[in-house]
C-alpha cells in the first residue's frame, strides 16, 4: 500500500501539471517525499583554482554532488544539444533575459525590452538592450555590449558549425553606442526576438573567443561566464566540478561553494548512490523506476511539468541528402500504418505507472500549445490494410512484409541505458510485429546519436530509421519549431550539417506557417500559425508523439532552496540552494 500511495500522490500532481493551456497555471509543481507518501575517455581539463564567496547564512558553504547519467558533449550553447550540457552551462553562462516559472521574460544581463519602454520600436525592427551595470566575467573582465555584438558575429560566421542561425540571420546590425547599450536591428519583424541571446543560449565572452577556432576552443569545456559558478575541472567519464564564481554580481551568492557533477553509467547507479548518500541530487529519474525510491528516508522527488514530449522521429531519406528517399518512409501509407499500429495504453499504464498522459502535439505546454488535437486511433487492421495497399505483403509466411525484394525491417535508436525507453521499444517491437513490421533495436550512447556533423552523429548524418527522443519548445516556440522542422534546417553536406530537421521533412506550407508566426506581434495570429505548423508536422507522419514528460528529480533532505520552473532545467536557481552536511 505504501508504494501505491507514492504513485497516487505523484500521479495527482503530474496529471494536473501536464494539462496544456495558454495560461501560467501550467507552471504548478510540487515535491513529494518518497519516504513518507509519496561517456568519455580519461582526459582531464582543469582551470586555475579560485576562492569562493563567503556565505551569508549559517548553513551556507559546503559541497553538493549531483548525479548525471549523461556526459555533456561540450558546454558551448551554440554547439551542444544535450540536456546534460544545458544543466551545467546554465550555471556558468547567462543570457540577456530569462524565463521565470510563470512564463514571463525577466531581466538577467539586461532589462527586458518592450514597446512600452521604448526599447522595442513600434515596427518591431529595432530592439535596444540596456545592460546591467557592474557585471564581469568570472576572470574579472568587464561584460559589455561588445560581447553581445560578438555573439551574433560568432553565430553568423560560416567557419563556425553552429546548431542553427535561426533568428540571428534576421539581424542586419548590432550597434554599441556605449558599453551598456546594444541596439539590434532586424531586416524584418521577428516576433520571438527576445528568445535570442537568451535561453537556451547565452552571451559569449568576446575577450576569450575572438580569434579562436570555435569548434576547438578551450571555452567549450571550461567556459568563462557571468553566472554563479565556474567550471574548474572536467574529468572525462567521471566528473565535472564547478566552484563559486568570486566575481558573481549578486552579493552573497551562490550559497554552496562547490558543485560536483558525477557522471554515472545509468539510472541504476544513480538510484544506488542516492540510497547510500554518495550523491545528493539525481537528475531526470526514469518514471518506470520511481517505485525504487520507496523507503529512501529523507529523499524527495520533485515533479515539474515541462513542454517535453517523448516521440518517434522518422527519417524520410536514405542518407543525409533529402533527395534520396527512404525505402519505406517515402511512402505515406507506411508512416500512417506505423502510427496506427501504436497502442500507448500499455506504455503509459504499465511502464509509466500512469504518471503521464498521451501526447498529441510537438508543443506540450504554454501559450502556443494547440488544443483539441488527437492521435490516429489504434487500429492494427487499418494499418495492415494500408501496407497491403502499398504492396507490402508477407509472401514467405515469416510474419515480415516484403516488397520488391526488400523486407519491412526498421531500426530504432535511443540513448542507451534508459530503462523505460528500452522497455517501450520492446512494446513497440511487439505491436509493429503484429502488423508485419520488424523492429530492430539499436541503442547507442547519447553522444553518438546526437553527435555533430563532424562527429558523424547518427541523426545529423541520417544514419537511422526511427529515433526515440524527448524534445520540447521553450517559452517562445519559434526556435524549437524552426530548428526541428524548417526545410532549410535539414543537416546536409551543402550547409555543413547545420540544423536539426533530421526527419528531412520539406514542406512549403509548414515553412510559410513558421514565417507567419514570427512576423506578427499579434498573439492570436501567432497561435493560429503555430497550430498550422503542428498540423502539418502531424499530417506528414514523421513525428509521432507518444507521451508528455514531466521532470522528475530526486533531492536529499540535506538540500534546500530548489524550486520548480517548467521553462528551465532543475539547476536554474542553484545559487539559492544550501546543503547541510
PyMOL commands that set and color helices and strands:
alter all, ss='L'
color gray80, all
select helices_A, chain A and resi 2-18+24-27+83-89+145-156+168-170+193-195+206-209+218-220+267-276+287-293+332-340+345-351+380-389+419-433+446-449+458-461+478-485+487-489+493-495+508-518+523-540+574-576
alter helices_A, ss='H'
color red, helices_A
select strands_A, chain A and resi 30-33+44-46+63-68+97-99+105-107+126-130+171-178+181-186+229-235+239-244+258-263+281-282+299-304+309-314+402-403+406-407+409-413+438-441+466-471+543-548+551-556+559-560+578-579
alter strands_A, ss='S'
color yellow, strands_A
deselect
rebuild
show_as cartoon
